[in-house]
Every structure is written in C-alpha cells, then in structure tokens.
Amino acid sequence: MRTSALRAAALAAAVTVLLPITACSESGTKDDPDGPPRSPVAANAAEASSSDRLASQKLTWKPCPAPSVAQGGGKAPSPLPDGTPWECSFMKVPLDYANPGGETIELALIRARAKNPDKRIGSLIFNFGGPGASGVATLPAFGTDYDKLRTRYDLVSFDPRGVGRSAGVECETDRQLDARYETDATPDSSADVNAFVKDIKTFAAACEKNSGKELPYVGTTNAARDMDLMRQVLGDKKLYYFGISYGTELGGVYANLFPKNVGRSVLDGVVDPTLDSVQSSLGQAKGFQLALDNFAKDCVDRGAACKLPGSTGKEVEQGISGLLARLEKKPIPGLGSRQLTQSLAITGIAAALYSKETWPLLEQGVDEADGGNGALLLALADSLNGREADGHYNNLMAANTAINCADSKQRFTADQAMAKLPEFQSASPVFGDYLGWGLLACTGWPVAGVWETPDVRAPGAAPILVIGNTGDPATPYKGAKAMADALGKGVGVELTYEGQGHGAYNSGNACVQKAVGSYLLDGKVPAAGTVCK
C-alpha cells in the first residue's frame, strides 16, 4: 500500500461523496445551460465571444503552494520520483457564459509535464468526482498511479468552479459543521424531523449569504464549458480526458455539448445518466449494501481471523446494525471531546467501503466501537466529510451540495421523503434511512435546479472507454452500460472489471490498466464487452 490505510480512505472519499442526496447528481438536458435561460442562437454567440476573448490567454505556471484550507490543507506536493515538479496556474473563465464579456473567475490548475516531449499527445485532464473534489490536491496524491500515462501526456487537473481555489463555495464555520454532522440524519420523531429540516435550511442560508453570487453558475454544464476553454488554452485540438465517478457525468455532458472536440476519453466508476435523484440514491443504497455484504462474507470466510462476531454474513451485519441502534440512543467517546453518533458511524462505515484496502479499518473500527471506543469510525467519517485533523473542513461538501442543487430540479418535502423510506429500507437495512432522508439535501436551496437527468448523447464523437466495476458501492455497475448506451452506438465502449471498491483503474488490476494505457497512449480501443478479472 503506497499510503496509510486511513489516507487511502480519504482519497477514495474524494472521488465520490456519499451525501444525503445522490452524490453523483443529475446533470444537463441538451439545451438548458446553468444560470439564466437563453436561446440557442444567443448561447452559440456568447460562447464564440467567450472563446475569442479568453481562449488565447497565456497561463503562468509556477511551483505549487501548499493546498489551501478549502482544498484540504497539507504540504506542497513533492516532485514525482523522476524529479518532475508539479506546477500550478490559474485560468480565467466567465462567471456567466451568457455574459462572456462580464465578470470572470479563476480556475486553479495543476500539471506535471510529459516524460517524452517528442512523443507528447497533449494534456490529459482529470476530474476525480465528488462533485466537489479538488483536482489540484488529488492529482499529486495519485500521481504515481498514472505515471505510465505521463509518457505521452502532461497530467493536468483542476478545481472546478465552486471548488477549492476556484471561487470555492463557502457555507458554515468549522464549529457549525461539527454540530451539523452530529445531527441525527435518520430522524424518528416529529421533533427530530423538524430539527433535521431546520438544519438543512440553515446550511442553505449560510451558503447563500457567503457565496450567493456564485451559486447559480456552479453546475455541470458550465464546468463542461470550462473544460473546453481549458482545452483551447492548453493548446489541444481535442480534449483528452480521464473522468472518475461524478467526473464520468461531467465527461458525458462535455461529449454532448462538444462531440467533435472529444479525443481519447476514459470514464471510470460510472454514473448512470438515466436515473433521477430518487433512483440514483436508491442505486447507491443498493451499491453500499452490496459492498457491506461482500465485506461481511469476507469476514466470515476468514474465520477466527475476523474480529467481528457472527458465523454468517447476515449475523455480521446484524452486529453492525445493533451497534448503530445503540449509538442512536447513546453516542460513545470518539476523538478528543467529540463523540461518535449513529450518523457519523454510518458515514465512517461508508468511507471504509470505498476500497477493499480499507476493509480492515472497517473491521477494526466496528470492533473498537463495540468496546466503547469510537475514534477510528469517527476518523473515517471525517475523511468522507472533509474534516482535517486540525479541525478545519475543506469545501468538498459545500461544493458538492451547491453543484448537485444547481443541477437537479427535484426538491422534496419531509412527507415525500418519509413516503420513500420503505423502498430505501428494503434496498439497504444499514444505509437506506440515511439516503432516504438525504433526499431533502436541496430543500430550501436558494437556486433552482435546471434538469432531472443529463443528456449525454454524443453522435459523431470519438470512442469513449466506459469502465464498470461489478462491486462498486458508489456508482453501481449497471451505470456503465447505461452510460455507454446513452453516449450512442460507436461512441460508448464498455469494459467490465470484476472487482471490489469504487472505480477500476486505481485498483491496480493489470488488465484494466493495460486496456486504458493501450487506448490513451496508442489509440487502440478495446473490444466492447471486454471483461477484466
């Protein structure tokens, strides 16, 4: 393992966030942009004007500073093993693409130059998902995983608008967020429900107060337009792209908007573009339940080596459910003066299910919590909630909510969420209530959403490699076929990885990495239906 197990959990969490709404929320329809509506003619003219004004800007690359608090903090990224430094810059984009001559914002970028300049294809742009993950902070953490791809590409990532150093959305204070995550996210009484709804509306009001100007413009369509401007500024005729989790949705929306500009693109850990908020959240409930089932089976298969009680997978899970029931009544000591509540324990369990590498942490965390020590499960929850060890939160969750709510039309009342609970409970005894109540995440949001599901049809686009993982908890496997089909015949090319965890390439599976490398580096598209084990 190249990093500590806990750091691995934090990195996995950065790719897709389990939120009380579909973390990989809806994107766009074919014609609707983010922000104020406009006609197709006006949109085309505005984008042409924006391109004329900003596509010729020159970027100034400098040594990268330490990540900001909004990006997650820490130290400046170290050079890659061959000594190649990470370089950072800022790129100007219109705040509102309907008014390209108006106010601009800056997007933070990072890159590592290609090893072989003479054989360089272009810039390979990464989006690690969330939505809300800082690409500037995440790419260096995974840099060595993509070293083979750097033989012919500059590796590039960015903080999408609303994220990190790119006009990052600001909402509540660290202390307020601590209190928010301790709040009962599976309310049982009318008083609990009222407190839960009040908390959501208070958070929305804080986001409006601190970032109201940016909130209408942080949606996925504008992020896709930003990527096309980035392509031009970086000097590429085509967009070379690697999207993970929500990044697959962003890649699909880009392909729909700019099919002729699609170069070699890979979508890994794929969001199902055919699902609305309810369907997507239900899919996540089933996905995390599947991952928990697989974890429990593995525990039983290891016999006495597993610390958790139970002779069957069902009994192991009953033990976990019993722990959560006890925590709802009485939290236990966690870290410092903080306690482990039921909601934080569910979040910590989910964090550890993102990767098979962190299953041992889940086992240890549950075992210790059974004994009254909630420190490890709380640390895992912090990794998913974006809380650093110093008590500061990055803006992952604020950006996640802002982007999801800017995209999605769907808004729910408490009664509507309550009516859906039996279906969610059937999908997952452990995660169902949490994700069912999570449908309220955009209740009271100050910006209306603009669509229900994304239009990712991309006739005429180059082949796009779509990778699905059969054991993926956050973006269930069937989403890969749905994305490949929606992209269109001859565009979406599906590859299956029979594995565990979120995504496939970073699992280290040689078959997946060979297929991706052959496509991105040599242009060899794998046969549709290829299976890697």
Long-range contacts (C-beta under 8 A, 24 or more apart in sequence): 1-357, 2-144, 3-141, 5-357, 5-358, 5-360, 5-361, 6-358, 6-361, 6-379, 6-380, 6-383, 7-141, 8-355, 8-357, 8-358, 9-351, 9-352, 9-354, 9-355, 9-358, 9-361, 9-380, 9-383, 9-384, 10-351, 10-383, 10-384, 11-138, 11-141, 11-142, 12-351, 12-354, 12-355, 12-358, 12-501, 12-502, 13-351, 13-354, 13-383, 13-384, 14-128, 14-129, 14-130, 14-133, 14-134, 14-137, 14-138, 14-396, 15-128, 15-129, 15-130, 15-133, 15-138, 15-244, 15-245, 15-269, 15-354, 15-474, 15-502, 15-503, 16-129, 16-130, 16-244, 16-245, 16-246, 16-269, 16-354, 16-474, 16-475, 16-502, 17-129, 17-130, 17-132, 17-133, 17-384, 17-396, 17-397, 17-400, 18-284, 18-288, 18-347, 18-350, 18-351, 18-384, 18-435, 18-474, 19-397, 19-400, 19-401, 19-404, 19-438, 19-441, 20-185, 20-434, 20-435, 20-437, 20-438, 20-439, 20-440, 20-441, 21-277, 21-281, 21-401, 21-404, 21-405, 21-408, 21-438, 21-439, 21-440, 21-441, 21-442, 22-275, 22-277, 22-280, 22-281, 22-284, 22-404, 22-408, 23-130, 23-131, 23-246, 23-284, 23-400, 23-404, 23-474, 24-129, 24-131, 24-245, 24-246, 24-249, 24-271, 24-280, 24-474, 24-475, 25-131, 25-246, 25-277, 25-280, 25-403, 25-404, 25-405, 25-407, 25-408, 26-276, 26-277, 26-280, 26-404, 26-407, 26-408, 26-409, 26-410, 26-449, 26-451, 26-452, 26-453, 26-454, 27-219, 27-220, 27-221, 27-249, 27-250, 27-252, 27-253, 27-273, 27-407, 27-451, 27-453, 27-454, 27-456, 28-219, 28-220, 28-221, 28-224, 28-253, 28-256, 28-407, 28-450, 28-451, 28-454, 28-455, 29-450, 29-451, 29-453, 29-454, 29-455, 30-256, 30-455, 30-457, 32-221, 32-450, 32-451, 33-97, 33-98, 33-221, 33-222, 33-450, 34-216, 34-217, 34-218, 34-219, 34-220, 34-221, 34-222, 34-406, 34-407, 34-450, 35-96, 35-97, 35-98, 35-216, 35-217, 35-219, 35-222, 36-96, 36-98, 36-216, 38-98, 42-98, 43-97, 43-98, 46-97, 46-98, 46-99, 46-100, 47-97, 47-100, 47-225, 49-100, 49-101, 50-94, 50-97, 50-100, 50-229, 51-229, 51-232, 53-100, 53-101, 54-92, 54-93, 54-94, 54-100, 54-104, 54-229, 54-233, 55-229, 55-232, 55-233, 57-91, 57-92, 57-233, 59-89, 59-90, 59-91, 59-109, 59-233, 59-234, 60-89, 61-87, 61-88, 61-89, 61-111, 62-87, 62-88, 62-89, 63-87, 63-88, 64-88, 64-110, 64-136, 64-140, 67-134, 67-136, 67-137, 67-164, 68-164, 68-165, 69-388, 69-392, 69-394, 70-134, 70-163, 70-164, 70-165, 70-168, 70-170, 70-394, 70-395, 71-108, 71-134, 71-136, 71-137, 71-159, 71-164, 71-165, 71-394, 72-134, 72-137, 72-386, 72-388, 72-394, 72-396, 73-388, 73-390, 73-392, 73-394, 74-137, 77-110, 77-140, 77-143, 78-140, 80-112, 80-143, 80-144, 80-147, 80-150, 81-144, 81-147, 82-115, 84-112, 84-113, 84-115, 84-150, 85-112, 86-110, 86-111, 86-112, 86-140, 86-143, 87-111, 87-112, 87-113, 88-136, 90-165, 91-158, 91-229, 91-230, 91-233, 93-161, 93-225, 93-226, 93-229, 95-167, 95-213, 95-214, 95-217, 96-216, 96-217, 97-222, 97-225, 105-161, 105-166, 105-167, 105-214, 106-165, 106-166, 106-167, 107-158, 107-159, 107-160, 107-161, 107-166, 107-226, 107-230, 108-136, 108-158, 108-159, 108-164, 108-165, 108-166, 109-136, 109-156, 109-157, 109-158, 109-230, 110-135, 110-136, 110-139, 110-140, 110-156, 110-157, 110-158, 111-154, 111-155, 111-156, 111-157, 112-139, 112-143, 112-150, 112-154, 112-155, 113-154, 114-150, 114-151, 114-152, 114-153, 114-154, 115-150, 115-151, 116-151, 116-152, 119-151, 119-152, 120-152, 120-153, 120-154, 121-152, 121-153, 121-240, 121-264, 121-521, 122-153, 122-154, 122-234, 122-235, 122-236, 122-237, 122-238, 122-240, 122-263, 123-153, 123-154, 123-155, 123-156, 123-231, 123-234, 123-235, 123-236, 123-240, 124-149, 124-153, 124-154, 124-155, 124-156, 124-240, 124-241, 124-242, 124-520, 125-156, 125-157, 125-158, 125-227, 125-230, 125-231, 125-239, 125-240, 125-241, 125-242, 126-155, 126-156, 126-157, 126-241, 126-242, 126-243, 126-244, 126-247, 127-157, 127-158, 127-160, 127-241, 127-242, 127-243, 127-244, 127-246, 127-247, 127-250, 127-251, 128-157, 128-244, 128-245, 128-247, 129-243, 129-244, 129-245, 129-246, 129-247, 129-248, 129-269, 130-163, 130-245, 130-246, 130-396, 130-399, 130-400, 130-403, 131-160, 131-163, 131-220, 131-246, 131-250, 131-399, 131-400, 131-403, 131-404, 132-162, 132-163, 132-395, 132-396, 132-397, 132-398, 132-399, 132-400, 132-403, 133-163, 133-396, 134-159, 134-163, 134-164, 134-165, 134-394, 134-396, 135-159, 135-160, 135-163, 136-164, 136-165, 137-164, 142-506, 145-505, 145-506, 146-242, 148-513, 148-517, 148-521, 149-242, 149-516, 149-517, 149-520, 149-521, 151-521, 152-520, 152-521, 153-240, 153-520, 154-234, 156-230, 156-234, 158-226, 158-230, 160-218, 160-223, 160-226, 160-250, 160-399, 160-403, 161-214, 161-217, 161-218, 161-222, 161-223, 161-226, 162-211, 162-214, 162-218, 162-399, 162-402, 162-403, 163-395, 163-396, 163-399, 164-394, 164-395, 164-399, 167-214, 168-395, 168-398, 168-399, 169-207, 169-210, 169-211, 169-214, 169-215, 169-218, 169-395, 169-398, 169-399, 169-402, 170-207, 170-210, 170-211, 170-395, 170-398, 171-203, 171-206, 171-207, 171-210, 171-211, 171-395, 171-398, 171-401, 172-202, 172-203, 172-206, 172-398, 174-387, 174-391, 174-392, 174-393, 176-206, 177-385, 177-387, 177-393, 177-397, 178-338, 178-387, 178-391, 181-343, 181-344, 181-347, 181-381, 181-385, 181-387, 182-331, 182-339, 182-341, 182-343, 182-344, 183-343, 184-328, 184-341, 184-342, 184-343, 185-343, 185-346, 185-434, 185-437, 185-438, 186-328, 186-342, 186-343, 186-346, 186-433, 186-434, 186-437, 187-437, 193-414, 193-418, 196-414, 196-437, 196-440, 197-414, 197-440, 197-443, 200-440, 200-441, 200-443, 200-444, 201-443, 201-444, 203-401, 204-443, 204-444, 204-445, 204-446, 205-444, 205-446, 207-398, 207-401, 207-402, 207-445, 207-446, 208-446, 211-398, 211-402, 212-446, 214-402, 215-402, 215-406, 215-446, 215-447, 216-406, 216-447, 217-406, 218-399, 218-402, 218-403, 218-406, 219-403, 219-406, 219-407, 219-450, 220-249, 220-250, 220-253, 220-403, 220-407, 220-454, 221-253, 221-257, 221-450, 223-250, 223-403, 224-250, 224-253, 224-254, 224-257, 224-258, 225-257, 227-254, 228-254, 228-257, 228-258, 228-261, 231-261, 236-263, 237-261, 237-263, 238-262, 238-263, 238-264, 238-462, 239-263, 239-265, 240-264, 240-265, 240-520, 241-265, 241-266, 242-266, 242-268, 242-520, 243-267, 243-268, 244-268, 244-269, 244-503, 244-505, 245-269, 245-271, 245-474, 245-475, 245-502, 245-503, 246-271, 248-466, 248-475, 248-483, 249-273, 249-454, 249-456, 251-464, 252-454, 252-456, 252-458, 252-483, 252-486, 252-487, 253-454, 253-455, 253-456, 255-456, 255-458, 255-461, 255-464, 255-487, 255-491, 256-454, 256-455, 256-456, 256-457, 256-458, 259-458, 259-459, 259-460, 259-461, 260-460, 260-461, 262-458, 262-461, 262-462, 262-464, 263-462, 264-462, 264-519, 264-520, 264-523, 265-462, 265-464, 265-465, 266-464, 266-465, 266-467, 266-505, 266-516, 266-519, 266-520, 267-464, 267-465, 267-466, 267-467, 267-480, 267-483, 268-467, 268-503, 268-504, 268-505, 268-516, 269-467, 269-469, 269-472, 269-474, 269-475, 269-502, 269-503, 269-504, 270-466, 270-467, 270-468, 270-475, 270-479, 270-480, 270-482, 270-483, 271-475, 271-479, 271-483, 272-475, 272-476, 272-478, 272-479, 272-482, 272-483, 273-453, 273-454, 273-455, 273-456, 273-479, 273-482, 273-483, 273-486, 274-453, 274-482, 274-486, 275-453, 275-479, 275-482, 276-410, 276-452, 276-453, 277-408, 277-410, 277-439, 277-452, 278-410, 278-420, 278-439, 281-424, 281-435, 281-436, 281-438, 281-439, 282-423, 282-424, 282-427, 282-435, 283-476, 283-478, 283-479, 284-431, 284-435, 284-473, 284-474, 284-476, 285-424, 285-427, 285-428, 285-431, 285-432, 285-435, 285-436, 286-427, 286-428, 286-476, 287-472, 287-473, 287-474, 287-475, 287-476, 288-350, 288-353, 288-428, 288-430, 288-431, 288-473, 288-474, 289-427, 289-428, 289-429, 289-430, 289-431, 289-432, 290-471, 290-473, 290-476, 291-353, 291-471, 291-472, 291-473, 291-500, 291-501, 292-317, 292-320, 292-349, 292-353, 292-428, 292-430, 292-431, 293-317, 294-471, 294-500, 295-353, 295-359, 295-362, 295-363, 298-359, 299-363, 306-363, 307-363, 307-364, 307-367, 308-363, 308-366, 308-367, 317-429, 317-430, 319-366, 319-370, 320-349, 320-366, 320-430, 321-429, 321-430, 323-366, 323-369, 323-370, 324-430, 327-369, 327-374, 331-374, 332-369, 332-372, 332-373, 332-374, 333-372, 333-373, 333-374, 333-375, 334-374, 334-375, 334-377, 334-378, 335-375, 335-378, 335-379, 335-382, 338-378, 339-374, 340-369, 340-374, 340-375, 340-377, 340-378, 340-381, 343-434, 344-374, 344-377, 344-378, 344-381, 345-369, 345-374, 345-377, 345-381, 346-430, 346-431, 346-434, 347-380, 347-381, 347-384, 347-385, 348-376, 348-377, 348-378, 348-379, 348-380, 348-381, 348-384, 349-377, 349-380, 349-430, 350-384, 350-431, 350-473, 351-380, 351-381, 351-383, 351-384, 352-380, 353-473, 354-473, 354-474, 354-501, 354-502, 355-500, 355-501, 355-502, 356-499, 356-500, 356-501, 357-501, 401-441, 401-442, 401-445, 404-441, 404-442, 405-441, 405-442, 405-445, 405-447, 405-449, 406-447, 406-449, 406-450, 407-449, 407-450, 407-451, 408-442, 408-449, 408-451, 408-452, 409-448, 409-449, 409-450, 409-451, 409-452, 410-439, 410-442, 410-449, 410-452, 411-442, 411-443, 411-445, 411-449, 412-439, 412-440, 412-442, 412-443, 413-440, 413-443, 414-440, 456-483, 456-486, 456-487, 457-486, 457-487, 457-488, 458-487, 458-488, 458-491, 459-488, 459-491, 461-487, 461-488, 461-491, 462-491, 463-490, 463-491, 463-492, 463-493, 463-525, 464-491, 464-492, 464-493, 465-493, 465-495, 465-515, 465-516, 465-519, 465-525, 465-526, 466-492, 466-493, 466-494, 466-495, 467-494, 467-495, 467-496, 467-497, 467-503, 467-504, 467-505, 467-512, 467-516, 468-494, 468-495, 468-496, 468-497, 468-504, 469-497, 469-499, 469-500, 469-501, 469-502, 469-503, 469-504, 469-507, 470-496, 470-497, 470-498, 470-499, 471-498, 471-499, 471-500, 471-501, 472-501, 472-502, 472-503, 473-501, 473-502, 474-502, 475-502, 475-503, 484-528, 493-525, 493-526, 493-528, 494-528, 494-529, 495-526, 495-530, 495-531, 495-532, 496-529, 496-530, 496-531, 496-532, 497-531, 497-532, 497-533, 498-531, 498-532, 498-533, 499-533, 504-532
